[in-house]
Amino acid sequence: MKAITIWQPYAQAIALGLKTYETRSWPTKYRGKIAVHASIKPLSQEGKRLSEKYGIKNFSFSKIIVIADLTDCILITEEFIKLQPQIEIDFGNWLTGYYAWKLENIQALKNPIKVSGKQGLWNVYLKG
């Protein structure tokens, strides 16, 4: 399965259903199951602010916390940005020319899986 490492609280926002797009500066042609890995990196000041604003607590770090379907990769335009709710904007890097990776069928794991993350889109092998 493919995986992507995401900083907290952005990964947790996906797990809670607050965020359905992961914004990146690069596109992907991959479609299918994707594991969301919460980075080991501690919360930034902006991350702390967003966590307080949206009441996000109990973070996992350096663990896979979500399995989802990556169903689309959309070029971000001004028009597309205008369609997004404020919470999606808050939890993304919505710059024109970047890409919004659409996540569907988001399933938060009851027992997050400890694994070292990597940059980019990487492979992870999960039992079961």
C-alpha positions as MATLAB code, in Angstrom:
seq = 'MKAITIWQPYAQAIALGLKTYETRSWPTKYRGKIAVHASIKPLSQEGKRLSEKYGIKNFSFSKIIVIADLTDCILITEEFIKLQPQIEIDFGNWLTGYYAWKLENIQALKNPIKVSGKQGLWNVYLKG';
ca = [
       0.000    0.000    0.000;
       1.148    3.560   -0.599;
       1.626    5.888    2.365;
       2.209    9.568    2.958;
       3.669   11.206    6.034;
       1.808   14.277    7.254;
       2.603   16.582   10.163;
       0.262   16.886   13.098;
      -2.389   18.273   13.583;
      -3.064   17.863    9.839;
      -2.976   14.056    9.969;
      -5.316   14.046   12.972;
      -7.678   16.410   11.126;
      -7.976   13.724    8.425;
      -8.640   11.045   11.062;
     -11.407   13.190   12.561;
     -13.020   13.912    9.196;
     -12.201   17.624    9.337;
      -9.941   17.479    6.271;
     -10.586   15.550    3.058;
      -7.881   17.048    0.838;
      -4.137   16.789    1.347;
      -2.456   19.666   -0.469;
       0.944   19.160   -2.053;
       3.217   21.055   -4.439;
       3.422   17.964   -6.653;
       0.832   15.756   -8.341;
       0.438   12.011   -8.224;
      -1.058    9.614  -10.740;
      -1.575    7.046   -7.977;
      -5.165    6.151   -7.090;
      -6.082    3.579   -4.487;
      -5.595    2.752   -0.819;
      -3.305    5.104    1.058;
      -2.043    5.050    4.632;
      -1.760    8.386    6.418;
       1.309    8.414    8.630;
       1.549   11.059   11.357;
       5.037   12.523   11.388;
       7.330   12.381   14.408;
       7.747   16.176   14.167;
       6.272   18.050   17.161;
       3.456   20.539   16.690;
       4.440   23.902   15.245;
       3.007   27.141   16.637;
       0.491   27.138   13.759;
      -0.339   23.508   14.528;
      -0.965   24.378   18.176;
      -3.202   27.282   17.135;
      -5.254   25.061   14.804;
      -5.501   22.324   17.444;
      -6.904   24.800   19.950;
      -9.257   26.379   17.402;
     -10.767   23.015   16.414;
     -10.424   21.181   19.745;
      -8.018   18.523   18.485;
      -6.257   16.496   21.197;
      -4.584   13.125   21.773;
      -2.098   13.068   18.935;
      -0.209   10.055   17.659;
       3.288   10.609   16.308;
       5.347    8.377   14.006;
       2.344    6.105   13.444;
      -0.079    5.233   10.683;
      -3.397    6.580   11.928;
      -5.681    6.435    8.866;
      -6.388    4.255    5.851;
      -8.240    6.013    3.029;
      -8.808    5.909   -0.707;
      -6.891    8.454   -2.770;
      -9.423    9.084   -5.522;
      -8.271   12.224   -7.308;
      -5.481   14.768   -7.662;
      -6.837   18.195   -8.572;
      -4.849   21.203   -9.759;
      -5.633   24.033   -7.357;
      -7.131   27.068   -9.063;
      -8.680   30.228   -7.616;
     -12.106   28.838   -8.538;
     -11.427   25.540   -6.725;
     -10.202   27.388   -3.627;
     -13.462   29.379   -3.499;
     -15.407   26.098   -3.262;
     -13.612   25.006   -0.078;
     -14.963   25.520    3.446;
     -12.797   27.502    5.855;
     -11.801   24.406    7.838;
     -10.354   22.810    4.674;
      -8.470   26.026    3.911;
      -7.128   26.167    7.477;
      -5.742   22.639    7.244;
      -4.101   22.923    3.822;
      -1.626   24.830    1.709;
      -4.074   26.194   -0.855;
      -1.781   27.856   -3.366;
      -2.730   28.087   -7.021;
      -0.626   25.653   -8.994;
      -0.438   23.190   -6.081;
      -2.486   19.970   -5.982;
      -5.334   18.760   -3.779;
      -5.284   15.013   -3.204;
      -8.872   13.870   -2.587;
      -9.258   11.372    0.258;
     -12.440    9.314    0.582;
     -13.570    6.372    2.714;
     -11.405    7.693    5.537;
     -11.002    5.164    8.340;
      -9.182    6.146   11.517;
      -7.292    3.220   13.029;
      -8.287    2.233   16.570;
      -4.743    0.989   17.095;
      -2.283    3.203   15.194;
       0.709    1.361   13.752;
       4.205    2.488   14.745;
       6.424    2.872   11.675;
       9.109    5.283   10.503;
       7.883    7.767    7.934;
       9.466    8.901    4.712;
       9.257   11.807    2.327;
       7.064   11.633   -0.746;
       4.737    8.775   -1.535;
       6.187    5.551   -0.125;
       5.319    1.872    0.252;
       4.234    0.300    3.502;
       3.324   -3.327    4.093;
       0.566   -3.854    6.633;
      -0.524   -7.238    7.947;
      -4.145   -8.193    7.508;
];
